[in-house]
Amino acid sequence: MNTSRTATRTTPPYAPAGALVTTAMAAEEAAVAPDTIRKWVQLGHIAPAGRSGRSHLFHLADVFAAERATRRPHELRA
């Protein structure tokens, strides 16, 4: 089993700012669990940009903004 992050990446690192990704892809990009993305939706930190079948789609820029907004103060330190 290959656990390399680059080998399992489902979206390219150069995806356009308007790219839409599924909940699973959004979670991978933000390095959180898919349940976290769903919780951010419930809490109003992020809104789906659309749907594909039963899956919500998100703008990558919105995912990263929600991830930054939900960090705890000690996680912001470099």
Beta strands, then each sheet from edge to edge (+ up, - down):
strand 1: 20-22
strand 2: 50-52
strand 3: 55-59
sheet 1: 1+ 3- 2+
end
